[in-house]
Amino acid sequence: MSAFTLFPSELTAANRGAVDWGSEAQLLAYAAHAYVVLAQVDRGTLSRVQTLDAHAAPVTRVQWCAALDFAPSSAANVAVYLSLDLSISLCISGRS
């Protein structure tokens, strides 16, 4: 797998520590400049599942979270993660 496949953009100092393991399905969320990448880890391989490009500035924090209180009951099986960037822009995203 090429580096571009794992990192859709250059990494920045702001991305340091912006990584978090999901509690289910062996999902990993990590920052690559202004992108958030969701990857599945299986038997030592890493496969990119989804890329979030909603941030305009480098992402500084990525965090999986429990189901949100305001989420509809039909979204009970959605993995939710939060990401924050240098411009204090917060994104709430999900992966079913």
N, C-alpha and C positions, 0 to 999 in steps of 0.2 A: 504494500500500500504506500503510495507516495505521500510526501509531507503535505502537499496541497490538499489531498483527500482528507487528512486529519485536521489541518489548519487552513481555513479558507482565506486567511489574511495573516499578516505579520503579527507576532506577539509584541505587546508593549509592557513596560514596567508596571503599568496600572493593572494589567491582567494577573499579576503575581497573586496566587492564592485564590483566584476566582474559579474554583472547581468544587464540585460536590457530587457524592455518590447518591443515587436514588435508592430507596428502600426496597423497591421491587424491580423485577425484570432486568437486573444488572445494568441499569442505565447510569451513565456518567454525563454530567453537564459541565462544560468548561468554556471559558472565554478565549477568544482569539481576536484581538483588537476590539472592534465594535460588534462582533458576532457572538452569539451563544450557540455552541454546538452540543447536540445530544448524540451520544454514541452508546452502542450496546457492546458490552464486554462479555465474550463467551469463549471459554477455554483458551485464554491468552490472546485472542484476536479482538481488535477494536474496529467496529463498523459504524460509520456515521449514519445516523437515522434521520436527523432533522437539523436544519440551521435556521436560527432566528436572526433576522437582519433589521430589527426594529430600532436599534440604538444608533445614535448619531455620534456618540463619543465612546472612547474605550470603556469596556465593561470592567468594573472593579469588584463586583460581587455576584455570585451565583449561588442560589440556595433552593434545594427541594423543600417542599412544605407539605403538611398534611392537608387533607381536603378542606377547602375554605368554607366558612359558615354561609357565605352568600352564594355558593355554587348550587345550581339546581340539583335535585336528587338524581336526575338522569345522568349527572356527571360524576357519580360516585366512584367510577373506575378510571378516572382521569388522573394521571400523574401531573402535579402542578409544580412549577418552579418559578422563582422570582429572580430578576436580574436588575442590577443597578449600575449606572455608568457615571463618568466624571461630571456630567452636566446635571446630576441628580435626577435623571430620568429613570423611573421604575417601570418595568414590564412584568406583567403576570401572564404566563403562558402555560399551555397544557399539552399533554401527549396522551392519547388513549391507547 
